[in-house]
């Protein structure tokens, strides 16, 4: 009975699926932040400031 209860076949696939979903959600969040006007202006300012000095 204990051996049957301790089996965790298929758990690895489920863990990978949750990890992939979390990574995709985080990537979408970063994409939304980077595409915002404020962040784009700040990055442009940093890059142009680095190129002019």
C-alpha positions as CSV (number, residue, x, y, z in Angstrom):
1,X,0.0,0.0,0.0
2,X,2.8,2.5,0.9
3,X,4.6,1.8,-2.3
4,X,1.4,2.6,-4.3
5,X,0.8,5.8,-2.4
6,X,4.4,7.0,-2.9
7,X,4.3,6.7,-6.7
8,X,4.5,10.0,-8.5
9,X,4.5,9.0,-12.2
10,X,3.7,12.0,-14.4
11,X,4.6,14.6,-11.8
12,X,7.6,15.6,-13.7
13,X,5.6,16.5,-16.7
14,X,3.1,18.5,-14.6
15,X,6.0,20.3,-13.0
16,X,7.5,21.2,-16.3
17,X,4.1,22.5,-17.6
18,X,3.7,24.7,-14.5
19,X,7.3,26.0,-15.0
20,X,6.7,26.8,-18.6
21,X,3.5,28.6,-17.9
22,X,5.2,30.7,-15.2
23,X,8.1,31.5,-17.6
24,X,5.6,32.6,-20.3
25,X,3.7,34.7,-17.9
26,X,6.9,36.4,-16.7
27,X,8.0,37.0,-20.3
28,X,4.7,38.6,-21.2
29,X,4.9,40.8,-18.1
30,X,8.4,41.9,-19.1
31,X,7.3,42.5,-22.7
32,X,4.4,44.7,-21.5
33,X,6.8,46.7,-19.2
34,X,9.4,47.2,-21.9
35,X,6.8,48.3,-24.5
36,X,5.5,51.0,-22.2
37,X,6.3,54.6,-23.2
38,X,8.0,55.5,-19.9
39,X,10.4,52.6,-20.0
40,X,11.1,53.1,-23.7
41,X,11.9,56.8,-23.1
42,X,14.2,55.9,-20.2
43,X,16.1,53.2,-22.2
44,X,16.4,55.6,-25.1
45,X,17.8,58.3,-22.8
46,X,20.3,55.9,-21.3
47,X,21.5,54.6,-24.7
48,X,21.8,58.1,-26.3
49,X,23.6,59.4,-23.2
50,X,26.1,56.5,-23.4
51,X,26.6,57.1,-27.1
52,X,27.3,60.8,-26.8
53,X,29.9,60.6,-24.0
